[in-house]
Amino acid sequence: MTKTSNSRRQAALSTLSLAISALGANLLLPAAAIAQKPAEIRIALIASKSGPLEAYAKQTIIGFNLGLDYATGGSFAVEGKKLVVIEKDDQGKADVGKSALAAAYADDKVDIAVGPTASPVALAMLPVAEEYKKILLVEPAVADSITGDKWNKYIFRTGRNSSQDAIANAVALDKTGTTLVTLAQDNAFGKDGVKAFREALKKSKLAHEEYLPAATTDFTAAAQRIIDKLKDQPGRKIVWIIWAGGNPFKIADLDFKRHNIEIATGGNILPAMTAYKQFPGMEGGLYYYFGIPKNPVNEWLVANHYTKYKTPPDFFTAGGMSAAIAVVEALKRTKGDTNTNKLIAAMEGMSFQTPKGKMVFRKEDHQALQDMYHFKIKVDPAFAWGVPELVREIRAEEMQVPIRNK
């Protein structure tokens, strides 16, 4: 072979080698592009998007997304990491919620989960958080046992608990010479709420506890039992109602006025509070009403909710926003690190500003301590609902909320 032929052969081999190298580099580009994909922080938001508590869930979801907007200054990112929210519907069913949370941790690879709406669903979900060693931030499920005897270290809660509700209502109703009866749903929400209310009473007399299935629509028999317990009692007579969904206030149509029996309850969503117009002067303890808290976070929420939805923010909207602010604040403290132990360390004792003002995660049980509101209902023709006017703010530090996980 001539010298010229060798040169040509070497040149051809060199060209082929360069082509193969270039092809290899091009084949590697997709992998490199994947590796350079912006980092994400994945959050599961589990709520009863269908079922009897659908309206509550919708508000939580709206509030959560508004909260992320507020807390990140509109970037929806922390430390350059995009916040990705994965919504799941638990249908208000414990088994569905439990499966949804497991799938969120295992399949969706979420870093933190938020929810659910209903207390029975939350109680089914608690062991899942412990199994996967991932945080579940409970909002808005209320039962004391969530941060009580069923609690584990992966559980935090921005939502108020039954004791906070009960203590606030006791502040409003617990007076010497008053006889009380409770009406509640026969589930964890109702039973924990009544237990906490009973323990908070110091001056009044509790004559009877009435429990009914959550789906009850006919209150006739219950009303008669309540009347029998109260009709001959001296002094002020009050039925305190703790109920989620439905319209338990129909019970007042059943001869209560003739026996001077009053209705009392806590706060609720605005559509449910249309029933409150029947009860001017009714008192109770309230978690949130958009017109009560005076702070920059609530002002932002009210203004932006009106702008986007043409309505005021509601009861659970504030809770959803509070949960989002807590998530972002925790991530800021860890510099975007989603390691569970680092998040727990950052969140224990953490204070953060919400539409209700300051909340603090109590180290012992991770319950958010927060202010509540003693209200009295005013009927204003400008509003479709009974307007809760502030009697006084019940400060978190004066409530002495029991630690129930011991």
N, C-alpha and C positions, 0 to 999 in steps of 0.2 A: 504493500500500500504506500502511495506517495505521501510526501510531507504535506502536500496541499490537501489530500483527502483526509488525513488525520486532523488537520486544523479545522476542516469543515465539520468533521464528526464531533470534535470537541465543542465547537460552537453550537451545533445542534443540541448536544446533550446539555450544555449550559442554558440554552434557551428553554429546553424542556424542564430543567430543574427549577428555573425561575417561575415558569408557568405553574408547576406543581405547588411551589411555595406560595404563590399568589392565590391559587385555588384553596390551599389549606387555610390561609389567612382569612379568605372570604367565608369559608365554612365555619370558622371560629367566631365570626362577627355576631351572629345571633346570640350565642352564649354570652359573649361580652356585653351585648346590649341588655340581656336579661340581668346580668350581674350588676349593671349600672342603673337598673330600674330604681326610681326613688323609693326610699324606705317608707313603710307604712306602719301605723299602729292601728290594729283591728279591734273594733268594739262591737260586741253583740248587744242589741237592744231588744229584749224579749218582753212582750206585752200582750194583753188580751185584745188583739185587733179584731177578733170576732167573739161573739158571746155576749152575755148580759152587761159586761163592763167595758164594752167597746168604746163608749164615749170617754171613759177615763183614760184608756190606752191612747186614744188619738191625741188627747191633750198632752200626755207624757211625751209622746214622740215629737210633737211640735215644740214643746218646751225644751227638750233635749237638744234639738237642732239649733234652736235660737240660742241656747246656752253655749254651744260650741262656737257659734258665730261671735257671741259677746266675749267669751273668754280667750279666744285666739285673735281677736281684732279683725275678724273676717277672713283670716288665712286658712282656717280649718287644718292647721298644722302645729306641731310642737317640735322645736329643735330641728326644723326642716323635714320632719316626718309627717306625711299626710295622715289625717284621721279618717279612717274608713268605717262607717257604721253599717252593720249588717242587721236588718230588722227580721225578727221572727215572731210568729203568732202562736201563743200557747193555748188559744181558744178558751181560756179560763179553766183548763183541765190540768190537774196535777201531773198526770202521766205524760201528757203532751209537752208541758213545760220542762219536765225532767229530761225528756229525750231531746228537746230543742237545745237545752243548755249543753248536754253532752256532745251533740253534733257541732255546736258552736266552738267548743274547746278542741274537739278531736279533728273535725273535718275542715272547719273554717279557720282554724288556727288563731282564734281571737286571743288578744292579750288580756282583756278584761271584759266582764259582762255586766249589764245593767238591767234591772227589772226584778220581778214581774209586777203585774197589777194586783193580783189577788193573793191573800195570805196563804190559803191552802196550796197554791201553786208554788209559792216561795218556799214553804216548808219542805216540799218534795225536791226542790232544787238545791237546798243547802248541802246535802251530802255529796252532790256532784261537784260542787266547787272544791270541797275538801279532797275528793278523789283525784281531781286533775290539778290540785294545788294552784288554782287560779282565783283571782278576786271576783266575787259577785257583789256588786253595789246595789243594794235593795232599794227600789223606788217604784211605786209608792206603797207596797204591801205593809200592813200596819201591825199585825199580831205581835204581842210582846215576846212570844216564844222564839221569834226569828233572831232577835238579839238576846234571847233568854236561854232557856234550857236546851234549845235545839241549835244553838249558835256554834260556829267554829271560827278559827282565826282568819279565815279567808272572806268572812262576811263583814261588810260595812253597810250602813244605811243612812241615806240622807232623808228619807221619809220619816215622818213622825211615828212614834210607836203608840200602842194602846194606852200606856201609862201617861204619856204626854197629853193625849186627847182627854183622858179621864181626869187628870189633875186640873186641866184647864176648865173642864165642865164642872168639876167640883167647886172650883173657885167661884163660878157663876151661880151655882144652885145650892150649895151646902150651907143652909141657914137653919138656925134653931126654930123648931115648930113646923118644919117642912117634912112631909112624908113622900117618899119616892118609890116608883116602880120602874123597872127597866124593861125595854122591849128590844130584843136583839135577834140577829140571825143565828141559827144553830150551827155555827162553824167556828174555826179558830179566830176569825176576826171578831165575831160577836162575843164569844165566850171570854177571850182575853180582854176585850174592851170592858165588859161588865165586871170581871174580876178586878181590874185596875181601878175602875170607878168605885166599886165597893170599898176597896182598901183606902181610897182617897177621901172618903166621907168621914167627917169628924163630928158634925153637929146634927145632921138630919137623920131621919129613920128610913131605912130601906125595907119596904114591906113585901116585895115580891120581885122575882126575876122571871120574865116571860121569854122563851126561846121558840122561834118558828123556823121552818125550812126557808132557805134563801129565796126560793121562787114563790113564796106565799103571795097570793093576791086577795084572798078572802080573810079579813081580819075579824070577822064577827065573833067567833068563839073566844079569841084572844081578848077582844075588847070587853066582853062580858066578865072574863076572869079578872081583868085589870080593874074594872068598875067595882066588882065585888070586894076587892082588896082595899080600894080607896074611898068608896062612897061614905063610909061612916067615920073616916079619920078627921080629926080636927085640924085646923090650920091650913096651910098651903099644901096642895096635892098636885104632884107633877109626874108625868110619864116621860122618862128620858129615853130617846130612841137612838140606837146605833145601828145603822143599816147602810148597805151598799147596793145601789141599783133599785129599781122599782119605786113604788110610792106608798110607804108605810103610813103616811100622814092621813090616809083615808080613814084610819082607825078613829080619828078625832070626830068623824061624822056620826059615830055610833054612841050618841047620848052622853058624851063627855061634858058638854057645857052645862047640862042640867045638874050635874054633880060637882060643878066648879073644878073640874080636872083640867090642868094645863098640859101643854105639850112643850117639851124642850129637846134640843138636839145640838149637835156640832155643826160645822160648816159642810158645804157640799158644792157640787158644780152648779153653775147658774141656772140651767134648765130645771134642776131638782129644786132650786130655791124659789121657783115660782110658787110652790106650795106654801112657802113661808109667809106669803102675803096674807094668808088666812089667820096668821098669829102675830098681829102687831104687839110689840113689847116682849116677844119671846126672847129668852136669854140662853146663852150657851157659850162654849169655848170653841174657838175657831183656829184652824191651821193657816188659812190664807184667804184674803179677799183683796182684789186688786187696788181698791181705794184706801186700804188701811196703812200698809208700810210706807214710810217716807225715807227713801234712800236712793242713791244713784242707780243701783242695779234694777230696782223695781221701776224706776222712772224710764230706764232704757227698755225694759220688757214691755211696759204698757204702751209706750210710744211706738215701738217696732211692731208689736202685735196689732195695734190699731192700723198701722200703715199696711201691713201685709194681709191681715184677715178682716179688717173693718169691724172688729169686735174687741172687747177687753180680754186680757188673758184670764184664764180660769184657774180653778183650784189645783188641778194636777199639772197645768202648764208651768206653774211656779216650781213644782217639785221636779219636773223634768229638767228645767233650767238649772236648778240647784245641783242635780246629779252631774250634769255636764260640766259645770264649773268645778266641782270637786275632782272629776277625772282629769281635767286640764291642769288644775293646780297641782295635783299629785305628780303628773308627768313633768311639769316644769321643775318640780323639786328634785326629780330623779334625772333631770337633763335628757328626758326622752327615753330613759332606760325602762323597759317593761318587765324587768326581773321582778317576780312576785314578792320576794322578801324585801327588796328595796322599796317597792311600792307600799308594802305594809308599814315599813319603818317610816316612810314619808307621811303616811296618812294617819297614823296613830297620834292623836293630840293635835292634828292639823286644823287650823281655823281658816275659814274662807267666807267670802261675802256672797250673799244670795239675795233674791228678791225679798226675803224676809229679814235681811240683815245678816249678822254674823252667825255662822254655825261652827261647831267644834266637834270633831270625832272623839268621843270619850275613849281613852286608851283601853279601859277594862272590857268593853263590849262593842266598841266601834259604832255605837249609836250616836247620831248627830244631835247634840243638844241645841235647842233653838227656842226662840220666843214663841208664845202663843197669844191669842187675843180673846178677851172677854167681850162679847158683843150683845147688843139688843136690837131686835128687828124693827126697822122703820118702813112704813109703806109710803113709797114715793111713786106717783103716777108716771114719772119719767122713766121708770125702770119696770121691766116685766117681772122681776123677782123681788122678794123681800130684801131690803138693803140692810146688811149688818153694820150698825154704827158702833164704833169703838167705845167701850166703857173704860177699859184700861188694858195696857200691854202687860202680859204676864211674862216676866223675864225668865230666861232659862235658869239662871242661878237661884231663883226662889222656888223652883218647882221640885227640887229634890227627887228626881226621877230614879226609881229603884234600879239597882244592878241585879238582874235576874238570871245571870248565867252561872251562878255559883251553887 
